[in-house]
Amino acid sequence: MSVMTEYRDLLVKYLPQPIRSDRDHRRAISQLEQLMVPRPSAARSRLIEVLSTLVEDYESREYPTPQVPPSQVLAHLLNARGVKCADVARQTSIPPATLSSVLANRRGISKANAQKLARYFNVSPVVFLATEQNGVEPATRD
């Protein structure tokens, strides 16, 4: 069976549509769970991508991720990992004074330091970079 024929059959079976309610959301999640198998076919992968995009669109509208200032992200990660600024400074080569200034909102986090912190905490560097566009006022750069 060709990829397009299989994809068309899957579209008829699952009938993907815009998600406008919690009920629609639950249905789409259930469909995704049914489609998720080890090494899905190309057609199945396409439908998974379509349904995932619909779910992501709905969730971003209904359950937006709050914008958190980088200083609060850093404070949370320090607390969650049970580490001190001195520990992070040693491992990242970021001066302890810089980290303290970030935590006190006296300065922002440079792109270079965001990369170092992201590697240390195993997160995306984006969480450490505030922009006016995402609703968080940037502090002064370090």
Residue, then its C-alpha position, 0 to 999 in steps of 0.5 A: m500500500s502506498v504512503m498516500t493511500e495509507y495516509r488517506d485511510l488513516l485520515v478517514k478513520y481518525l477525521p482530524q479536526p480543529i480542537r475547540s473544547d476539552r472534549d475535543h482535546r481528550r479525543a485527540i489525545s486518545q487518538l494520538e495514544q492509539l497511533m503511537v507505536p514503535r517505528p510508525s509508518a510514514a503515513r502514521s507519522r504524518l497523522i501523528e504530526v497533524l494531530s500533535t500540531l492541533v493539540e499543541d495549538y489548543e494547549s497553547r491557547e487554553y493553557p499558556t505557559p507563563q513568562v517567568p523572569p530569568s532570575q526566577v528561573l535561575a533561583h528555581l533551578l538552584n533550589a530544585r537541584g539543591v546547589k549554591c551559586a558557588d557550585v554553579a560558578r565553579q562548574t560554568s566559569i561564571p563569576p559568583a558575583t554575576l550569578s548573585s547580581v542576576l538573582a537580585n535582578r541587578r543584571g540580566i544574563s548574557k547569551a554566553n552565560a545563558q548557554k553555560l547555564a543551559r548546559y549545566f542545568n540541562v535546559s534550553p538557553v531560551v529560559f534564561l533570556a528575557t525579551e520585551q516581546n515575551g512579556v518579560e522586561p530584560a534586566t541589564r546585561d552582564 
